[in-house]
């Protein structure tokens, strides 16, 4: 009787192990194949403002919809101020290769995927794209005694070992209040 129980337990363990070995990699491959999002998360949607100084003070605006992202008053990779860029969300299996290459058809493409700690990584397509790219998460700050939502874009710039990040606010007044000198946040 004991030998039967031991044999049965051994068969169950072997079957579970074999099933895990067979289904494990297939599950990982299925998850890896679906890396980008079909819509921006609701938590980061809306119009967000950033107050900045770069040869004068100005507001940078990011508007995120379900499938579009519009950036106003941003600087490109060459330091030139641009008025407006709108990107349309596209799904992709490999977000890092998504921005390689150059095509007029794809100049207004962007992709987004969920990454660790609740962040959403946004990549604009094309070489040297700086319009709206980053790793975003909504955090909260206290403004005039109330908790307000803040769109946090982490590690935008690494400057002499310090990581600087952008914060976007729901109103222009909040943006100026939290960043009166227009500098990037530490």
C-alpha positions, 0 to 999 in steps of 0.5 A: 500500500505504501509503495502505491502511494509513493508511486502515485505521488511520484507520478503526480510530481513528474506530471506537474513538472513536465507540464510546467516545463512544456507550458512555461516557455510558451507562456513567457513567449506569449507575454513577450509578444504583446509588449506594447499597449493598444491605448494609453492608460486612463491614469495618464490621460488628460492635458498636463502642463510643465513650466520651464525656462530655456531662453525665456519662460514658457509652458510645455503642454502634453495632451494624452488621449486614448490613442494620441499624444500631443506635445506643444512647445518642446525642444528637439534633440538639436535644441530647437524649439518646436511648436507642436507634434502629435503622435498616434499610438501603434502597437509593436512587439519590440518597442526598442526597435520601433524607433529605428529607421526613418519613414515619413509615414512613421514620423507621427507614430508612438508606442507605449508599454507598461513597465515595472512599478506602475510606469508607462514607457512612451517611445516616439518613432524616428531618429532623435525623437524627444517629443513626449518620450519618457517613462510616466506615472501619476503621483500626488503632491499637496497644492493649497492643502489639497492632493493633486495629480502630477504626471511624473516623467522620471530620469529625463536628463542625467546631468553630472551624475544627477537624474533630473525629471519633468513634472507635469501638472493639471493646470498652468497655475500648479505648474508655475507654483511647483516650479517657479524658476522653470528648472528641471526637478531633481 
